[in-house]
């Protein structure tokens, strides 16, 4: 996961909930977490510290996620934006099947042919995940929304926000299933141990 995927709390939480339901194994490096924190701090002073605390929880929830000892791979990377070499090197270092990023243009089009890593936009990645098991995905999204107490948001509001976060097709999936998601949210509030 590139740093830009983690900027939005809503998108981050959706991905983490799907990861917790074992749709995929998220991977990141300390560089990626630091880049995310720095970008958030520049945009919203004070929010970088909040992300830093969440990153600690992310590392606890996904102990296998942290990629280490990959920096030596950066030197051999060609046609990759200088600021993104560490992202591809981390993906190669952990033998990731996909590199999820909004910045598709910063990586070579033939990334899969050259390095065996699929370059995927977050909208496509999220849809690929929910296609694996839509019912479990709906439960994961309900869990995400159930955790938002102040302010509480419903599935339709999540859908609108996801569309604004450049995930229009995933937003459409959420909107189409909003009644089911909201039903599950209500169930989780009644029985939080689910």
Buried (B, 14 or more C-beta within 10 A) or exposed (E): BBBBBBBBBBBBBBBBBBBBBEBBEBBBBBBBBBBBBEBBBEEEEEBBEBBBEBBEEBBEEBEEBBBEEBBEBBEEBEEBBEEBBBBBBBBBBBEBEBBBBBBEEBBBEEBBEEBEBBBBBBBBBBBBBBEEBEEBBBBBBBBBBBEBEEEEBEBBBBBBBBBEBBBEEBBBBBBEBBEBBBBBBEBBEEEEEE
